[in-house]
């Protein structure tokens, strides 16, 4: 499959996506392009778009696009947080179908709260 990594995904991750043709938004000259336009461009040349932008699922009508979208759910977009998710990413890419959205990584339950303030 032809895979495009969003500019918010560390470019070094491309090395771990074996068996697929991988390019980055930067390599394509598509930096600073908004998601809607970026997805339109990507769908002309790629099969799968990989991002860490969780809001994309709510901002774009992915099911109308001729490209699959995979969204990382990781603590940060640092390479060290994304590398452990590579096996799941590879599976998501292999199973990708146009117009689908798949999340890779830990999905927090709606009741989970991460409190970082002072305890009372």
C-alpha positions as CSV (number, residue, x, y, z in Angstrom):
1,X,0.0,0.0,0.0
2,X,1.0,3.6,-0.5
3,X,1.1,5.3,2.9
4,X,1.3,9.0,3.7
5,X,2.5,10.1,7.1
6,X,1.1,13.4,8.3
7,X,3.6,16.1,9.2
8,X,2.8,15.7,12.9
9,X,4.1,12.1,12.8
10,X,7.9,11.7,13.2
11,X,9.4,11.0,9.8
12,X,11.7,8.3,11.2
13,X,8.6,6.1,11.8
14,X,8.6,5.5,8.0
15,X,11.6,3.2,8.4
16,X,9.5,0.8,10.5
17,X,6.5,0.6,8.1
18,X,8.0,-2.3,6.1
19,X,6.4,-3.8,3.0
20,X,4.7,-0.5,2.1
21,X,5.6,2.5,0.1
22,X,5.8,5.3,2.6
23,X,6.2,9.1,2.1
24,X,5.8,12.0,4.5
25,X,3.8,15.2,3.9
26,X,7.0,17.1,4.0
27,X,8.5,14.9,1.3
28,X,5.5,15.6,-0.8
29,X,5.8,19.4,-0.2
30,X,2.5,19.4,1.6
31,X,3.4,21.1,4.9
32,X,1.0,23.6,6.5
33,X,-1.9,22.4,4.4
34,X,-5.2,22.0,6.3
35,X,-6.6,18.5,6.9
36,X,-9.4,18.7,4.3
37,X,-7.1,19.8,1.5
38,X,-4.4,17.4,2.6
39,X,-6.8,14.5,2.6
40,X,-8.0,15.5,-0.9
41,X,-4.4,15.6,-2.2
42,X,-3.4,12.4,-0.4
43,X,-6.4,10.5,-1.7
44,X,-5.2,11.1,-5.3
45,X,-1.8,9.3,-4.7
46,X,-2.1,7.2,-1.5
47,X,-4.1,4.4,0.0
48,X,-3.6,5.2,3.7
49,X,-3.1,8.4,5.6
50,X,-1.5,8.1,9.1
51,X,-1.8,10.9,11.7
52,X,-1.7,11.6,15.4
53,X,-4.4,14.3,15.0
54,X,-7.3,12.8,17.0
55,X,-9.6,15.7,16.0
56,X,-9.4,14.7,12.3
57,X,-12.1,12.1,13.0
58,X,-14.5,14.8,14.1
59,X,-13.5,17.4,11.6
60,X,-13.6,15.4,8.4
61,X,-16.2,13.1,6.8
62,X,-13.7,10.2,6.3
63,X,-16.3,7.8,5.0
64,X,-16.7,9.9,1.8
65,X,-12.9,9.8,1.0
66,X,-11.2,7.3,-1.3
67,X,-8.5,6.8,1.3
68,X,-8.2,5.0,4.6
69,X,-7.2,7.1,7.7
70,X,-5.3,5.6,10.7
71,X,-5.1,7.7,13.8
72,X,-2.5,7.0,16.5
73,X,-3.6,7.2,20.1
74,X,-0.4,7.6,22.0
75,X,0.7,9.7,25.0
76,X,2.7,12.0,22.6
77,X,3.7,12.1,19.0
78,X,7.3,11.3,20.0
79,X,8.9,8.4,18.2
80,X,9.4,6.5,21.5
81,X,5.6,6.6,22.1
82,X,4.7,5.5,18.6
83,X,7.2,2.7,18.0
84,X,5.5,0.3,20.4
85,X,2.3,0.7,18.2
86,X,4.0,-0.4,15.0
87,X,2.6,-3.9,15.0
88,X,-1.0,-2.6,15.3
89,X,-0.2,0.1,12.7
90,X,1.0,-2.5,10.2
91,X,-2.2,-4.6,10.8
92,X,-4.4,-1.5,10.3
93,X,-2.6,-0.6,7.1
94,X,-3.0,-4.2,5.8
95,X,-6.7,-4.1,6.6
96,X,-7.3,-0.6,5.4
97,X,-10.3,0.1,3.1
98,X,-11.1,3.4,1.4
99,X,-13.4,5.6,3.5
100,X,-12.5,4.0,6.8
101,X,-11.0,5.4,10.0
102,X,-9.1,3.2,12.4
103,X,-7.5,4.1,15.8
104,X,-4.3,2.5,16.8
105,X,-3.2,2.5,20.4
106,X,-4.8,2.7,23.8
107,X,-8.3,4.1,23.7
108,X,-9.2,5.8,26.9
109,X,-12.6,5.0,28.4
110,X,-14.9,8.0,28.7
111,X,-14.9,7.8,32.5
112,X,-11.1,7.8,32.7
113,X,-9.7,11.0,34.0
114,X,-6.1,12.0,34.3
115,X,-5.7,14.4,37.2
116,X,-2.5,16.4,37.3
117,X,-3.6,19.1,39.7
118,X,-3.0,19.3,43.5
119,X,-4.8,16.8,45.7
120,X,-7.3,18.3,48.2
